């Protein structure tokens, strides 16, 4: 009971101030996750459409459809990695908030744990953003290939 009493409202305010950063991170990454999952949904839908029409197309077009499926599959993997890493970043930030309150509650000195959680959260976020940028670049590359394969109109 002494540990609970040790955390008065005067002691709680600085902890809340420090915890605001990770909470804002959770909110921002949540919006990124929404964008990434929407993109993944579109990629999966496109894969289903191309896969369905693969057997119905002429043999000359099947190769182009298979190439498109390979690109879409690669993009889905990049987005899966981006979503996983962004989710890890959010989980680490949430754990950081809990650790901040527990360390304040029990008056523990765990600066290295707090620093490690924050760094791990940022590294996960950076990895997620790198995968997301790779997907964007791969998407534009696929569009350029598709446009190059089309015959020019006269």
Secondary structure, DSSP 4 states (H G I P E B T S, - for coil): -HHHHHS-HHHHHHHHHHHHHHHHHHHHHHHHHHHHHHHHHHHHHHHHHHHHHHTTS-HHHHHHHHHHHHHHHHHHHHHHHHHHHHHHHHHHHHHHHHHHHHHHHTT---HHHHHHHHHHHHHHHHHHHHHHHHHHHHHHHHHHHHHHHSPPP-
